[in-house]
Amino acid sequence: MLAFAEQGMNGLMMGAIYALFALGMVLIYGVMHVLNFSHGVLFMAGAYVCQVIFAQLTGNYFVAILGSMLVLALVGCLLEKGIFQHLRGSLSMQIVASMGLIMIVQNGIIYFFGPLALHMRVETVESKIRLGPLSFTAQHFVIIGVTLVAVVALDLFLRHTRLGTALRATSQNLEAARVVGINPDSIFLMTFALATALAALAGALLGPLFLISPAMGDLPLLKGLTAIVLGGMGSVPGAIIGGFVIGILEAQATLVLPTDYRDAVVFAALIGILLFRPYGLFGKRERGEP
Amino acid sequence: MTSLKGLALLAAVIGAACVPVLLPDQPYVVNTLTLTLCTVIPAIGLNLLYGQAGLLSLGHMAFTGIGGYTAALLMKGAGWALPEAMLAAAIVAGFAGFLVGIPCLRLRSHFFVIVTLGVGMIVYTFFNNLDGITGGAQGLPGVPRPRPLTIGDFTIEFRTPRGFYWLALLTTLGTLLVQWLIARSPFGFSLSAIRQDETMAASRGVDVFAHKLAAFVIASAIAGVGGALSVTFLRVAAPTMFDLHASMNIVAIVLVGGPGYLAGPILGGFIFIALPEFLRVAAEFRLIIFGFVLVFIALFANRGLIGLADSLLSKMKRDRVADEQPGASPHAVKSEG
């Protein structure tokens, strides 16, 4: 029972990371119909930028996170303008471009920082918080708390601001959005910047807890993809719930099965759920599809 | 035109077969080419699946792995010869494709793509952890080389780079022939119809699910053959040969070469295996440069490199026709005015 509760907390923490990650991917997919397979290396790059700002510039974790989000948002703008804007509607070329980006970013990071993992010593990782007989790092609570704040802020933004409404309109019907005077290009740009900033936030949050390494984004990419498919491919609440479900599921699975099977369990669950709900938990059948 | 194409094909095949004779003291080049062909065979299977039926699988190497492990177990444990082991690999991989295809092919577009990624991950996990059968992370080393083949008084020894290269070339040509035959059969036409418009194909009486399943099984069986060849060439079946990176590489080989074109996977395979070798002059930047190459291909050759060449050729042809028939093209109108 104690192990169950402990893994529940760990799962909630990883679920929060996956939710942030999936949120970025689902925003891009929902608005632009682009599956960004390079989201994992952007997440990794976010952690590296945060580490550099933290260890070499300020020493303030909060500033480092904000700086990393800002830098990655700019990178996101460049990627959208230079690459993904031109690849809307071609899934295969999105994959090719993403693979190219993965090679560029991963090997670029290895060139500058070396292949070895980096540490990032922030206070919240060193200090422990006790819950009854269990103890977790304060970073666990920071991650879950920040994710909840980010989700609420995003929800308020999407539903109660003009810009957020314009974003939702663009995702629902591009032509109709144009007719009412929304400029889709600037919405695409904003969506990409927002999504890459969320990836950087997730990377900057997870980096101190684990190690910062060139391959740290590979598994979150798979889990993020699983989360948005589980949520129904385009549903924002679905992606968040999908992320948490995956985090908790894989943490609990380690209690029953060897750790090596953790990732297989997640995908087996995905296939099992899709057998009964082929459009995901919150997905709707699109017009024209049988 | 057709006979010209046939001649070019014959010349290409003879040229490819002569490479080890022309470069007798370059076993490295010959072995690199053999390795390329080992990768090209599963790519031909994926090309059939994606180029013909429009199904993009991101976990294709799982079936290559199933074929590879089958062949390795049979040849190492039961002492089977390569042809029988290859056939068994194709059958087992095809059957695995059948089992995976039944649930997965009911899913649409992006759902299918992501689920195949999951299948690749699950199968890799089994390769890596079922120590009793697959040898775990260490894999199955010591797969025997195929026995020498004697025709008359001429013996082909598969221990040499040259002999194995010919074997790989022959196998590749065999799978290409399978794809060529399928592309020209009514079955192939139905697959193309499904790729272009599934609803339309269904309304014209094509059993969409059965056709997709058949294509998936054939693609998996071809992948299995490739796996059997790879493990006999490298003499080991190891999980990392068939992980998600390998699967994504195969996908990129097909997409970069030109999906749907017979020569697409071959060109893609050479670009993926040979170009990084060639870029070794740039040492640590070579993978970064290769990344930029991929981004450029995505931006400027959205039907792959052969697709790009194809559309340039047909554009040239159109221009020539337009020049011969004045009045039919805007240039002619301008000169009159």
Interface residues (C-beta under 8 A of the other chain):
Chain A: L35 I83 H86 L87 S90 L91 S92 M93 Q94 I95 V96 A97 M99 G100 L101 I102 M103 I104 N107 G108 Y111 L222 L225 T226 V229 M233 P258 D260 Y261 D263 A264 V266 F267 A268 L270 I271 L274 L275 P278 Y279 G280 G288 E289 P290
Chain B: Y50 L56 L58 P103 C104 R106 L107 R108 S109 H110 F111 V113 I114 V115 L117 G118 V119 M121 I122 T125 F126 N128 N129 E198 T199 A202 L244 M248 V251 A252 L255 V256 P259 E284 F285 L287 I288 F290 G291 F292 V293 L294 V295 F296 I297 A298 L299 N302
